[in-house]
Amino acid sequence: METKQGKKSTKKSRGISAGLVILVCAIIAILFFNFWLGRPENFVNNDPSNHPLPGNYWGTVYKGGFNVCIVITLLLTVITLSIERLFALGKAKGTGNLIKFVANVKERLEANDIAGAQELCSKQKGSVASVVSAGLRKYAEVEKLNDGTTKEQKIIAIQKEIEEATALELPTMEQNLPVVASISSLGTLFGLLGTVLGMIRSFAALANEGAPDSVALATGISEALVNTALGITTGAAAIISYAYFTGKIDNITYAIDETGFSIVQTYGEKHND
């Protein structure tokens, strides 16, 4: 019963839904596009159909077309999910220094001070502490068994408990990162789509009989360049975010693996039955 309660305690509430984040970011992007980028004062004669005022970058971005809304939505989604993951992984790491926590737990284990190691977990909190605490509970549980269970079976039981606790924690830590990884490609692709649409508009303006339509030509070029820049920015931001947070998760899982190995090794060294 105690083990089941321990497993339940490692379960975490789900974080922010990526679908909800995308929906909210899309609404914000549309409002930003229409009511800020498309303000009449950003354009010649206060008319959004005209050229942007010289040096007015808001109007220039507006000329990128509605595809800009999609790319801005993706960029805002990356920023929002990155902030959410920053807090989530900070909570998963715990309240204290993770390296110091692992070292202190190993010291307690070497001294066979299981209660002291549990106390450290209670103070540290977070995913690593939850997994280590589950392993220590199983350690204490199998230590009291006198039903003929072999030492190897007890070690396997401890390893299994640690693996199950880790499996409960990892999905929470990795939540929303697949979405960020997808945006790293989608941002670039939608930026490329806007670039192609802008170039189509530019060549259509050049194809007119007589003098080329300079306004349409400039609009098409603006659409192409703005979408290219936003697409590259979004893709780069998503790649950086994904790499950063997967590195953070790797550090946490390394700490779990190291401490879990120490628990198993300590039991093997301290018990000969």
C-alpha positions in Angstrom: 0.0 0.0 0.0 2.8 2.3 0.9 4.5 1.7 -2.5 1.3 2.5 -4.4 0.9 5.7 -2.5 4.5 6.6 -3.3 3.9 6.0 -7.0 0.8 8.2 -6.9 2.8 11.0 -5.3 5.2 11.1 -8.3 2.3 12.0 -10.6 2.3 15.6 -11.7 -0.6 17.7 -12.9 -0.4 18.3 -16.6 1.0 21.6 -17.8 -0.5 24.1 -20.2 -2.2 22.6 -23.2 -0.3 23.4 -26.4 -3.6 23.5 -28.3 -4.9 26.2 -26.0 -1.6 28.2 -26.3 -1.7 28.0 -30.1 -5.4 29.3 -30.1 -4.6 32.2 -27.8 -1.5 33.1 -29.7 -3.4 33.0 -33.0 -6.0 35.5 -31.6 -3.2 37.7 -30.3 -1.4 37.6 -33.7 -4.6 38.5 -35.7 -5.3 41.4 -33.4 -1.7 42.6 -33.5 -1.7 42.3 -37.3 -4.9 44.2 -37.9 -4.9 46.8 -35.1 -1.2 47.5 -34.7 0.6 46.6 -37.9 -2.3 47.8 -40.0 -2.9 51.1 -38.3 -3.5 53.8 -40.9 -0.8 56.1 -39.5 1.8 53.5 -40.6 1.1 54.2 -44.2 1.2 57.1 -46.8 -2.0 59.1 -46.7 -3.2 57.0 -43.8 -4.2 54.3 -46.2 -3.0 50.7 -45.5 -3.3 50.0 -49.3 -0.4 52.5 -49.9 3.3 52.2 -49.2 4.4 52.2 -45.5 5.9 55.5 -44.4 9.7 55.7 -44.8 11.4 53.9 -42.0 8.1 52.5 -40.6 8.8 48.8 -40.0 5.3 48.1 -38.6 3.8 49.0 -42.0 6.5 47.0 -43.8 5.7 43.9 -41.8 1.9 44.4 -42.5 2.7 44.3 -46.2 3.9 40.8 -45.7 0.3 39.7 -46.0 -1.9 37.5 -43.8 0.6 34.7 -43.9 2.5 36.9 -41.4 -0.3 36.1 -38.8 0.5 32.4 -39.1 4.2 32.9 -38.6 3.7 35.3 -35.7 1.3 32.8 -34.1 4.1 30.2 -34.3 6.7 32.6 -32.9 4.4 33.5 -30.0 3.7 29.8 -29.4 7.5 29.1 -29.2 8.0 32.0 -26.7 5.0 31.0 -24.6 5.9 27.3 -24.4 9.5 28.1 -23.7 8.5 30.2 -20.7 6.2 27.4 -19.5 8.9 24.8 -19.9 11.4 27.1 -18.1 9.2 27.1 -15.0 8.1 23.5 -15.3 11.7 22.2 -15.5 12.8 24.5 -12.7 10.1 22.9 -10.6 11.2 19.4 -11.7 14.8 20.1 -10.7 13.8 21.0 -7.2 14.5 23.8 -4.8 18.2 23.3 -4.3 21.3 22.7 -6.4 20.8 19.4 -8.2 24.5 18.4 -8.3 24.8 19.1 -4.6 21.6 17.1 -3.8 22.9 14.0 -5.7 26.2 14.2 -3.9 24.5 14.6 -0.5 22.2 11.6 -1.2 25.2 9.5 -2.2 26.9 10.4 1.1 23.8 9.4 3.1 23.6 6.1 1.2 27.3 5.3 1.8 26.6 5.9 5.5 23.5 3.6 5.2 21.4 6.6 6.4 18.2 5.9 4.5 16.2 8.2 6.7 18.6 11.0 6.2 18.4 10.5 2.4 14.6 10.6 2.6 14.8 13.9 4.5 17.0 15.4 1.8 14.4 14.3 -0.8 11.6 16.0 1.2 13.6 19.3 1.3 14.7 19.1 -2.4 11.3 18.2 -3.9 10.9 18.0 -7.7 11.1 15.1 -10.1 14.5 13.9 -9.1 13.7 13.9 -5.5 10.4 12.1 -6.2 12.1 9.3 -8.1 14.9 8.9 -5.5 12.3 8.9 -2.7 10.4 6.1 -4.4 13.7 4.1 -4.7 14.5 4.7 -1.1 11.0 3.6 0.0 11.4 0.3 -1.9 14.9 0.0 -0.4 13.5 0.1 3.1 10.6 -2.2 2.1 12.7 -5.0 0.7 15.2 -4.6 3.5 12.5 -5.8 5.9 11.4 -8.8 3.8 12.0 -12.2 5.4 10.0 -14.3 3.0 13.0 -16.0 1.3 13.4 -13.4 -1.4 16.9 -13.5 -2.8 19.3 -10.5 -2.8 19.1 -10.4 -6.6 15.3 -10.3 -6.6 15.4 -7.4 -4.1 17.8 -5.5 -6.2 15.6 -6.0 -9.3 12.6 -4.8 -7.3 14.4 -1.6 -6.4 15.5 -1.1 -10.0 12.0 -1.6 -11.2 10.6 0.9 -8.7 13.0 3.5 -9.8 12.3 2.9 -13.5 8.5 3.1 -13.0 8.9 6.3 -11.0 11.1 7.8 -13.8 8.5 6.7 -16.4 5.9 8.8 -14.5 8.1 11.9 -14.4 9.5 12.0 -17.9 6.3 12.7 -19.9 5.6 15.7 -17.7 9.1 17.1 -18.3 8.9 16.5 -22.0 5.4 17.9 -22.4 5.0 20.5 -25.3 8.6 20.0 -26.5 7.4 18.0 -29.6 5.3 21.0 -30.5 8.3 23.2 -30.3 10.3 20.8 -32.4 7.5 20.8 -35.1 7.4 24.6 -35.1 11.2 24.6 -35.9 10.2 23.2 -39.3 6.8 24.8 -39.7 8.0 28.3 -39.1 10.6 28.0 -41.9 8.1 26.4 -44.2 5.4 29.0 -43.7 8.0 31.7 -44.1 9.0 30.1 -47.4 5.3 30.0 -48.4 5.0 33.7 -47.8 8.2 34.3 -49.8 6.8 32.3 -52.7 3.5 34.2 -52.6 5.3 37.5 -52.5 7.5 36.6 -55.5 4.4 35.5 -57.4 2.8 38.9 -56.7 6.1 40.7 -57.8 6.3 38.8 -61.1 2.7 39.4 -61.7 3.3 43.2 -61.4 6.2 42.9 -63.8 4.1 41.0 -66.3 1.6 43.9 -66.8 1.6 45.5 -70.2 3.3 48.9 -70.3 5.0 50.2 -67.2 5.2 47.8 -64.3 2.9 48.4 -61.3 5.4 49.8 -58.9 3.1 49.6 -55.9 2.2 45.9 -56.6 5.9 45.2 -57.2 7.0 46.8 -54.0 4.2 45.0 -52.0 5.2 41.7 -53.4 8.9 42.2 -52.6 7.9 43.3 -49.0 5.7 40.3 -48.6 8.5 38.0 -49.7 11.3 39.5 -47.5 9.1 40.0 -44.4 8.0 36.3 -44.5 11.5 35.1 -45.1 12.8 37.1 -42.1 9.9 36.0 -39.8 10.1 32.4 -40.9 13.9 32.2 -40.2 13.5 33.9 -36.8 10.7 31.5 -35.8 12.6 28.4 -36.9 15.8 29.5 -35.2 14.0 30.3 -32.0 12.2 26.9 -31.9 15.5 25.1 -32.6 17.3 26.9 -29.8 14.5 26.4 -27.4 14.2 22.7 -28.1 17.9 22.1 -27.8 18.1 24.1 -24.6 15.3 22.2 -22.8 16.2 18.8 -24.0 19.6 19.5 -22.6 18.0 20.4 -19.3 16.0 17.2 -19.3 19.1 15.2 -20.0 20.8 16.7 -17.0 17.8 15.8 -14.8 17.7 12.2 -16.1 21.4 11.8 -15.6 21.0 12.8 -12.0 18.1 10.3 -11.6 20.2 7.5 -13.2 23.3 8.3 -11.1 21.3 8.4 -7.8 19.3 5.3 -8.7 22.5 3.4 -9.5 23.9 4.5 -6.1 20.8 3.2 -4.3 21.1 -0.2 -6.0 24.8 -0.4 -5.5 24.5 0.5 -1.8 22.0 -2.2 -1.2 24.2 -4.7 -3.0 27.2 -3.7 -0.8 25.4 -3.5 2.5 23.5 -6.8 2.3 24.8 -10.3 1.7 21.5 -12.2 2.1 
